Amino acid sequence: MGCKVVEISALKGTGVMEAAEAAIAAAKTGKTVPMHTFSGPVEHAIAHIEEAAVHNMPEEQQRWYAIKLFERDEKASSRMQLPQSVLSHIEGGHSGRGEGARRRRGEHHHKRALCLHCLSDEGLL
């Protein structure tokens, strides 16, 4: 989890103070680093979204917003006010013919990332 784990019991009233102190100490240490990782293709897509859409945000918020965009969270997306071109790029708005055939042959339109459209086509979403 990236922080100290403290056992508490509300019924017995134990550990509550220790948990509060641990939370205060964790808050004083500064920024936290997200610890959860997803499967390779999903991490790849999240990295693509971070690069395409949230790289100008504070570092500690980038992954959260990238995951929200990956989840197609409308509330988070509307709060970000991203240009339609960026949203289309994330969703894999493909132009040109033969995209599916190129993917089946192992060719991909992105050099470094998978788009959501491609993950969906591969049954990974």
N, C-alpha and C positions, 0 to 999 in steps of 0.2 A: 504494500500500500504506500510505501514511501514515508511512513511516519510511525511513531511508537504506538503499539497496540496496548490498551489498558482494559483490563477486565473490570466490569462494574456490575452491580446488582441494585436495581432500583428498589426491589422488594426488601433487601437487607440494608440498603443505604450505604453500601461499601463501594469504594473506588471512584466515586463521583468527583471528589476533590482532586484526586490524582489525575483523572481524565481531563478535568478543566485545566489543571496546571500543564499537562502535556500539550493540550491544544494551544495554550498561550505560548509555550516554548516553541512549538512548531511554527506558529504565526510570526514569531520574532526572527526566525532563521531566514526569512525571505521567500523567494519564489519556490514553488514546488514543480517537480517534473512529473508529467503523466507516466504512470507505470504500466497501464494496460496496453497490450499489443494484440492486434487482430491477425488473422491469417495473412500470408504473404501478398496475395492479390489485393486484399482490402487495404493493407498498409500501403501498398503501391499507389492505390487510388487516392488515399488520404494525403499522401505526400504530393501527388499531382495537384490536388485541390489546394493544399497549403501554398504550393509554388504559384498556382494560377490566380488565386483569389484572396488569400489572407496574409500574404507576406508583408504587408504594410502595417499589420496590427501588432500590438504588443506581443512579444514572443510567448508569454505565458497563456495567451488567449488563442493563439493560432490553431493549435491542435483541436481545441474544443469546437471552434467555429468550423474547422474543416470537417470534423465528424458530423456536426449538425448539417452542413451542406450535403455530405454523403448520405445522411438519413433523409434528405429532402425536407428538413424542418422548415416550414413556411415562416414561422415567427422569427427564427434566427436569420433566415435568408432575407426577409423584408427589413430587418433591423440593419443589415449590412449594406443595403442599397447598392448592390453590385450592378454594373452595366449588363445589359442583356447579352452582349458579346461574350462576357466572361461566363455567365450562366450557361450559355449555349455551348461554350467550349468544355465546361465541366461535364455537362450532360452528354457530350459527344456528338454535337450537331454536325453530322458529316455532310459534306458536299461532295459531289462527284459520284460517278457510277462505279460499281464493282467493289465497293468497300467490303461487303460480306465475303466475296471471293478472295480478296487480298488477305483478310483475316484467316480464312480457312487454309490458305497457303502458308500461313505463318508470318505474313507481312503485316506491319501495323503502322497506322498513321502517326502515332506518337513514338518518338525515339526513346523517351525515358519513362513513360507512364501509361497506365491503362485508364481509359475514361469509364464513366459509369455505364455508358451504352454497351461497351465491350464486355464489362463484367456481367451485365445482364444477359447478353447474348451467350456467354459461356456458362450461364446458370449459376453464377457465383453471387447473385443478389436475390 
